[in-house]
């Protein structure tokens, strides 16, 4: 069984109860929601840019944000999650989501690397040697850049992350108003 296979399959199944517990523990305030929303927006922008360069199962993505980190979608997701941790205003909720993210996404990134190495071989190894796994480098590892594509953004259904973020922030706002 490839590394991270179990974690990959259980990521979403465990994510729903984690989100529910987070929502119960959250104690949002206007400042926390506003600050968290800005951080989440940064995460969404990084994810959107990455999705506009990603040609799943067609080519190894190495340009745009993929020249800074091998996992810009997950880096953007981490910022998005951090935004919700701030917006929720609860250290306990933040700890729960943080542990979930580190456990599952570390394993998922390893699993995806295993799959990419199997599919692209030496090309992936060369790319992995130049570009960090998660934390972006400020200077891109590759000078050649391809342009952002709205078609790829739509095909990768990245708009769903934006809609989910908006729904989550509205739920926190509603909780603050009704229970605050």
N, C-alpha and C positions, 0 to 999 in steps of 0.2 A: 504494500500500500504506500503510495507516495507520501512524503512528509506533509502534514497539515490536512490530510484528506478528511479526517473526522471533524476537525475544527471548521473546515470549509462548509461541510454539510450542516453543522449545527449553528453556524454564525447567525442566521436569520431566526431560527427557532428559539434560540436563547435571547436574541435581541429584543423580541417583543415583550417578554416578561421583564427584562431589564428596563425597557422604556416605560412600562407600566409602574414599576417600583420608583423609577426616577420621577415620574409625574406625581406620584403620591408624596415623595419626599421633598419635592421642589417647593421653595418658598420665595417666589419671584417678587421683585420690586421694580418700579419703573427704571431705576438706574441699572439694575442687573440685566433687565431685558434689553435695554438700549445698548449697553456695552456688549452684551453677548450677541446681539443681532449684528453689530459691526464686525465682530470676529467671525461669525458664521457667514456673513457676506463675503469676507475675504476667502474663506474656505470654498464657498460656492463659485467664486470667480476662478480660483485655481482649478477646481474640478471642471468647470465649463471649458476653460482653455485646454485642459488635458483631453477632454472628450472630443474637442474639435480637431485634435491631431491623431486620435486613436483609430486605427483600422484593425479592429479585432479579427483575429484568425486570417488576416491577409498579409500583414507586414509587421516587422518589428519596429515599434515606434521609438525613435531616437532623437527626434527634433522637437522644437518648441519646449514645453515644460519637461519633456522626457530627456532633454539634454542637461537638465539640472538635477533630476532625481528619477530613479527608475519607477517610482510609484507616486506620481503627482496626484492621481485620483485619491489614493489613501492619505497622502499628506493633506490634501484639501479636506478630506473627510475628518482628519484629526483636528484641523482648525474649526471645521463645522461643529464637531462634537465639543471642542473646547468652548465654542460660542454658547452652546446649550448648557454646558456646565456653569458658565458664568451667569447666563440668563436664569438658570434654575435657582441660584442663590442658596444652595445647600451643599455643604462640604461632604456630607454622607452620600448624597446623590452623585456628586462629582467623583468620589472615590469609587463607587459602584460602576459608573460608566467608564471611568479610566481603566479599571482592572479589566472590564469586559473588552475594551478596545485593544489594550496591550496583548491580552491572551489570544484573542481571536485574530486580529489583524496581523500580528507577527507570524502566526502559523499560516494564514492565508497568503501573505507575501512570499513565504518560503515555498508554498505549494505552487503558486503561479510561476516562480522562478524555475522550479523543477520542470514544469510544463513548457516554459519558453526555452529552456536549455535543451529539452528533448526535441522541440520543434525546429529551433534555429541553430543549435549546436555552437560552433566556434564564433559565429556572429554575435550570439548572446553573451558568450564568455568575454569577448573583446569589449562589448558595450558595458557589461557589469564591472569590468576592470577600470573603466573610465568614469562611471557615473555612480554616485552613492545610492544605496538601497532606499533610504527614506528621507533623511535630512538633506534638503537641496543645497547644492553648491551655488555660489553667486555667479560664477563664471561658467557658461555652458561648456560642456565637454565636446561639443561639435559646432563648428562654425556654420555649416549649411543649415538653413532653416526652411521648413515648409510652412505655408500659410495656414491659418486657422480656417476651418470649414464648418459653416453652419449646417451643412448636410450631414457631416459626421456627428455634430452635436445632437441633431435630431435623431439620427439613426442609432446613436448610443443612448438615446432617451434620457439625457442628462437633465432635461427640464423637470423630470420627476423629483430630483433632489431639491430644486428650487421650490416646487410646490409643497413638498414634504416639510421643508424648512419653514415656509410661510405658515403652514398648518400648525406645526409645533410651536412656533412663537405666538400664534394666536391663541392656542390652548393655554400657554403659560400666562398670557395677558388675561384671558378669561378667568383662570384660577386666581390670579392676583385680585381681580375685581370682585369676584364672588366670595372668596374665602379670606381676602386680605383685610 
